[in-house]
Amino acid sequence: MGHYPEEYRAYLVYFHAERDYFECHEILEEYWKSNPQDPLAPAWVGLIQLAVGLYHERRSNTSGALKMLNGANSRLTEDALEKLGIEAGEFRRRLEERIRLIEEGSNLPYLDWNLPLADSDLLEECRKAALEKKAVWEAASNLENADLIHKHSRRDRSDVIRERLTSREAKSRQRGRIG
């Protein structure tokens, strides 16, 4: 069971218990960028896209949802899904059905999506982690929580802005443009 990165397990808890797709994206993106040689790198990107796609769908941004969900569908191979403890055939069926419903312009209310986890040890560990956070596994999204639904526009980005500015200044100095 211990062959999954901690960040992946955290992603699963955010995904299934807290329904915080923005945090799913944040935590797995940091892992992926820190491990560029990981053979599962395309799958990490696919899972990031899945979370971002659901985030967009939940906010009624269908074009953003379709772009991300189609990207996830193309990146998440059967082999990678199986290595991640996900039942590949069921995953593909569910994702393609979700994409089809969005493309058809279905006016169904947003429904949460659960990954078909095939690894029972992984599932049990994630359920326990959710309980430790006082979260309910497979709980419905709290659609009244604006901080959850619109997290990208409500979070404090001062650290990100400061880091980008510092990086830009360092690159400029390397090119001899500053002092």
C-alpha atoms as a printed R data frame, in Angstrom:
    type eleno elety resid chain resno       x      y       z
1   ATOM     1    CA   MET     A     1   0.000  0.000   0.000
2   ATOM     2    CA   GLY     A     2   2.823  2.415   0.767
3   ATOM     3    CA   HIS     A     3   3.823  2.920  -2.863
4   ATOM     4    CA   TYR     A     4   1.609  5.983  -3.377
5   ATOM     5    CA   PRO     A     5   3.016  9.458  -2.729
6   ATOM     6    CA   GLU     A     6   1.556 11.223   0.295
7   ATOM     7    CA   GLU     A     7   0.480 14.084  -1.996
8   ATOM     8    CA   TYR     A     8  -1.655 11.665  -4.018
9   ATOM     9    CA   ARG     A     9  -3.368 10.401  -0.876
10  ATOM    10    CA   ALA     A    10  -3.980 14.023   0.198
11  ATOM    11    CA   TYR     A    11  -5.404 14.740  -3.278
12  ATOM    12    CA   LEU     A    12  -7.843 11.857  -2.851
13  ATOM    13    CA   VAL     A    13  -9.037 13.187   0.518
14  ATOM    14    CA   TYR     A    14  -9.528 16.709  -0.860
15  ATOM    15    CA   PHE     A    15 -11.280 15.196  -3.901
16  ATOM    16    CA   HIS     A    16 -13.685 12.825  -2.124
17  ATOM    17    CA   ALA     A    17 -14.228 14.310   1.330
18  ATOM    18    CA   GLU     A    18 -13.684 18.047   1.211
19  ATOM    19    CA   ARG     A    19 -14.542 18.466  -2.488
20  ATOM    20    CA   ASP     A    20 -11.830 21.103  -2.624
21  ATOM    21    CA   TYR     A    21 -10.753 20.681  -6.224
22  ATOM    22    CA   PHE     A    22  -8.619 23.801  -6.047
23  ATOM    23    CA   GLU     A    23  -6.493 22.233  -3.293
24  ATOM    24    CA   CYS     A    24  -6.351 18.990  -5.292
25  ATOM    25    CA   HIS     A    25  -4.773 21.025  -8.070
26  ATOM    26    CA   GLU     A    26  -2.382 22.879  -5.750
27  ATOM    27    CA   ILE     A    27  -1.035 19.860  -3.892
28  ATOM    28    CA   LEU     A    28  -0.589 17.608  -6.914
29  ATOM    29    CA   GLU     A    29   0.888 20.366  -9.071
30  ATOM    30    CA   GLU     A    30   3.566 21.020  -6.458
31  ATOM    31    CA   TYR     A    31   4.372 17.291  -6.325
32  ATOM    32    CA   TRP     A    32   4.467 16.991 -10.123
33  ATOM    33    CA   LYS     A    33   6.745 20.015 -10.538
34  ATOM    34    CA   SER     A    34   9.072 18.680  -7.820
35  ATOM    35    CA   ASN     A    35   9.271 15.261  -9.517
36  ATOM    36    CA   PRO     A    36   9.588 15.958 -13.259
37  ATOM    37    CA   GLN     A    37  11.233 12.592 -13.987
38  ATOM    38    CA   ASP     A    38   8.433 10.589 -12.351
39  ATOM    39    CA   PRO     A    39   7.153  8.060 -14.914
40  ATOM    40    CA   LEU     A    40   3.628  8.924 -13.754
41  ATOM    41    CA   ALA     A    41   4.106 12.641 -14.533
42  ATOM    42    CA   PRO     A    42   1.496 12.610 -17.343
43  ATOM    43    CA   ALA     A    43  -0.976 10.970 -14.944
44  ATOM    44    CA   TRP     A    44  -0.341 13.639 -12.293
45  ATOM    45    CA   VAL     A    45  -1.149 16.275 -14.924
46  ATOM    46    CA   GLY     A    46  -4.260 14.306 -15.886
47  ATOM    47    CA   LEU     A    47  -5.462 14.192 -12.274
48  ATOM    48    CA   ILE     A    48  -4.778 17.913 -11.921
49  ATOM    49    CA   GLN     A    49  -6.847 18.510 -15.059
50  ATOM    50    CA   LEU     A    50  -9.638 16.318 -13.703
51  ATOM    51    CA   ALA     A    51  -9.848 18.372 -10.506
52  ATOM    52    CA   VAL     A    52  -9.677 21.677 -12.400
53  ATOM    53    CA   GLY     A    53 -12.324 20.443 -14.840
54  ATOM    54    CA   LEU     A    54 -14.704 19.590 -12.007
55  ATOM    55    CA   TYR     A    55 -13.941 22.939 -10.351
56  ATOM    56    CA   HIS     A    56 -14.935 24.683 -13.596
57  ATOM    57    CA   GLU     A    57 -18.019 22.528 -14.065
58  ATOM    58    CA   ARG     A    58 -19.191 23.238 -10.524
59  ATOM    59    CA   ARG     A    59 -18.883 26.981 -11.323
60  ATOM    60    CA   SER     A    60 -20.863 26.514 -14.596
61  ATOM    61    CA   ASN     A    61 -17.801 27.225 -16.750
62  ATOM    62    CA   THR     A    62 -18.560 24.544 -19.322
63  ATOM    63    CA   SER     A    63 -15.856 25.493 -21.822
64  ATOM    64    CA   GLY     A    64 -13.176 25.369 -19.111
65  ATOM    65    CA   ALA     A    65 -14.617 22.109 -17.797
66  ATOM    66    CA   LEU     A    66 -14.592 20.469 -21.218
67  ATOM    67    CA   LYS     A    67 -11.050 21.578 -21.997
68  ATOM    68    CA   MET     A    68  -9.710 20.182 -18.721
69  ATOM    69    CA   LEU     A    69 -11.782 16.984 -18.678
70  ATOM    70    CA   ASN     A    70 -10.834 16.155 -22.267
71  ATOM    71    CA   GLY     A    71  -7.187 16.762 -21.375
72  ATOM    72    CA   ALA     A    72  -7.512 14.432 -18.394
73  ATOM    73    CA   ASN     A    73  -9.174 11.820 -20.581
74  ATOM    74    CA   SER     A    74  -6.264 11.850 -23.021
75  ATOM    75    CA   ARG     A    75  -3.493 11.848 -20.381
76  ATOM    76    CA   LEU     A    76  -4.822  9.230 -17.982
77  ATOM    77    CA   THR     A    77  -3.888  5.932 -19.588
78  ATOM    78    CA   GLU     A    78  -5.228  2.579 -18.462
79  ATOM    79    CA   ASP     A    79  -1.783  1.564 -17.213
80  ATOM    80    CA   ALA     A    80  -1.307  4.770 -15.193
81  ATOM    81    CA   LEU     A    81  -4.792  4.552 -13.681
82  ATOM    82    CA   GLU     A    82  -4.170  0.970 -12.574
83  ATOM    83    CA   LYS     A    83  -0.828  1.971 -11.009
84  ATOM    84    CA   LEU     A    84  -2.718  4.643  -9.076
85  ATOM    85    CA   GLY     A    85  -5.207  2.117  -7.701
86  ATOM    86    CA   ILE     A    86  -8.049  3.304  -9.947
87  ATOM    87    CA   GLU     A    87 -10.263  0.905 -11.902
88  ATOM    88    CA   ALA     A    88  -9.438  2.104 -15.417
89  ATOM    89    CA   GLY     A    89 -12.470  0.862 -17.356
90  ATOM    90    CA   GLU     A    90 -14.986  2.323 -14.919
91  ATOM    91    CA   PHE     A    91 -13.016  5.572 -14.688
92  ATOM    92    CA   ARG     A    92 -13.036  5.984 -18.478
93  ATOM    93    CA   ARG     A    93 -16.750  5.160 -18.732
94  ATOM    94    CA   ARG     A    94 -17.669  7.711 -16.051
95  ATOM    95    CA   LEU     A    95 -15.427 10.447 -17.431
96  ATOM    96    CA   GLU     A    96 -16.634 10.035 -21.011
97  ATOM    97    CA   GLU     A    97 -20.250 10.097 -19.797
98  ATOM    98    CA   ARG     A    98 -19.563 13.307 -17.854
99  ATOM    99    CA   ILE     A    99 -17.957 14.918 -20.905
100 ATOM   100    CA   ARG     A   100 -20.912 13.850 -23.079
101 ATOM   101    CA   LEU     A   101 -23.440 15.376 -20.659
102 ATOM   102    CA   ILE     A   102 -21.553 18.677 -20.572
103 ATOM   103    CA   GLU     A   103 -21.198 18.744 -24.379
104 ATOM   104    CA   GLU     A   104 -24.930 18.141 -24.782
105 ATOM   105    CA   GLY     A   105 -25.620 21.150 -22.587
106 ATOM   106    CA   SER     A   106 -27.469 19.088 -20.028
107 ATOM   107    CA   ASN     A   107 -29.039 21.372 -17.443
108 ATOM   108    CA   LEU     A   108 -28.630 18.825 -14.683
109 ATOM   109    CA   PRO     A   109 -27.517 20.243 -11.340
110 ATOM   110    CA   TYR     A   110 -23.861 19.721 -10.470
111 ATOM   111    CA   LEU     A   111 -23.194 16.212  -9.179
112 ATOM   112    CA   ASP     A   112 -19.993 15.276  -7.389
113 ATOM   113    CA   TRP     A   113 -17.790 12.673  -8.973
114 ATOM   114    CA   ASN     A   114 -15.956  9.857  -7.214
115 ATOM   115    CA   LEU     A   115 -12.925  8.041  -8.517
116 ATOM   116    CA   PRO     A   116 -13.518  4.278  -8.743
117 ATOM   117    CA   LEU     A   117 -10.723  3.243  -6.386
118 ATOM   118    CA   ALA     A   118  -9.772 -0.408  -6.831
119 ATOM   119    CA   ASP     A   119  -7.095 -0.523  -4.113
120 ATOM   120    CA   SER     A   120  -9.027 -1.283  -0.924
121 ATOM   121    CA   ASP     A   121  -6.026 -0.442   1.293
122 ATOM   122    CA   LEU     A   122  -5.700  2.973  -0.330
123 ATOM   123    CA   LEU     A   123  -9.434  3.553   0.024
124 ATOM   124    CA   GLU     A   124  -9.380  2.624   3.719
125 ATOM   125    CA   GLU     A   125  -6.354  4.836   4.415
126 ATOM   126    CA   CYS     A   126  -8.011  7.800   2.705
127 ATOM   127    CA   ARG     A   127 -11.279  7.273   4.569
128 ATOM   128    CA   LYS     A   128  -9.373  7.302   7.859
129 ATOM   129    CA   ALA     A   129  -7.523 10.469   6.827
130 ATOM   130    CA   ALA     A   130 -10.863 12.117   6.018
131 ATOM   131    CA   LEU     A   131 -12.213 11.211   9.456
132 ATOM   132    CA   GLU     A   132  -9.109 12.688  11.086
133 ATOM   133    CA   LYS     A   133  -9.917 15.948   9.288
134 ATOM   134    CA   LYS     A   134 -13.525 15.647  10.467
135 ATOM   135    CA   ALA     A   135 -14.620 15.338   6.842
136 ATOM   136    CA   VAL     A   136 -17.081 12.847   5.383
137 ATOM   137    CA   TRP     A   137 -15.877 10.569   2.587
138 ATOM   138    CA   GLU     A   138 -17.966 11.072  -0.583
139 ATOM   139    CA   ALA     A   139 -19.848 13.992   0.966
140 ATOM   140    CA   ALA     A   140 -21.638 16.309  -1.430
141 ATOM   141    CA   SER     A   141 -20.042 19.644  -2.302
142 ATOM   142    CA   ASN     A   142 -21.268 22.498  -0.145
143 ATOM   143    CA   LEU     A   143 -22.570 24.644  -2.988
144 ATOM   144    CA   GLU     A   144 -23.399 27.421  -0.507
145 ATOM   145    CA   ASN     A   145 -19.723 27.813   0.449
146 ATOM   146    CA   ALA     A   146 -18.531 30.630  -1.827
147 ATOM   147    CA   ASP     A   147 -14.968 30.273  -0.529
148 ATOM   148    CA   LEU     A   148 -14.933 26.683  -1.818
149 ATOM   149    CA   ILE     A   149 -16.725 27.354  -5.095
150 ATOM   150    CA   HIS     A   150 -14.763 30.508  -6.007
151 ATOM   151    CA   LYS     A   151 -11.498 29.738  -4.218
152 ATOM   152    CA   HIS     A   152  -9.238 30.872  -7.056
153 ATOM   153    CA   SER     A   153 -10.566 34.424  -6.841
154 ATOM   154    CA   ARG     A   154 -10.769 34.642  -3.046
155 ATOM   155    CA   ARG     A   155  -7.416 33.351  -1.872
156 ATOM   156    CA   ASP     A   156  -4.495 35.483  -0.738
157 ATOM   157    CA   ARG     A   157  -2.058 35.553  -3.649
158 ATOM   158    CA   SER     A   158   0.506 37.935  -2.127
159 ATOM   159    CA   ASP     A   159   3.064 35.121  -1.672
160 ATOM   160    CA   VAL     A   160   2.644 34.010  -5.296
161 ATOM   161    CA   ILE     A   161   2.973 37.575  -6.591
162 ATOM   162    CA   ARG     A   162   6.044 38.202  -4.429
163 ATOM   163    CA   GLU     A   163   7.658 34.933  -5.587
164 ATOM   164    CA   ARG     A   164   7.040 35.752  -9.260
165 ATOM   165    CA   LEU     A   165   8.499 39.236  -8.852
166 ATOM   166    CA   THR     A   166  11.590 37.857  -7.091
167 ATOM   167    CA   SER     A   167  12.031 35.257  -9.834
168 ATOM   168    CA   ARG     A   168  11.618 37.871 -12.582
169 ATOM   169    CA   GLU     A   169  14.198 40.145 -10.914
170 ATOM   170    CA   ALA     A   170  16.666 37.263 -10.533
171 ATOM   171    CA   LYS     A   171  16.294 36.346 -14.212
172 ATOM   172    CA   SER     A   172  16.808 39.978 -15.222
173 ATOM   173    CA   ARG     A   173  19.978 40.187 -13.096
174 ATOM   174    CA   GLN     A   174  21.284 37.017 -14.735
175 ATOM   175    CA   ARG     A   175  20.801 38.648 -18.117
176 ATOM   176    CA   GLY     A   176  22.657 41.745 -16.910
177 ATOM   177    CA   ARG     A   177  19.678 44.077 -17.038
178 ATOM   178    CA   ILE     A   178  19.752 45.010 -13.341
179 ATOM   179    CA   GLY     A   179  22.784 46.304 -11.369
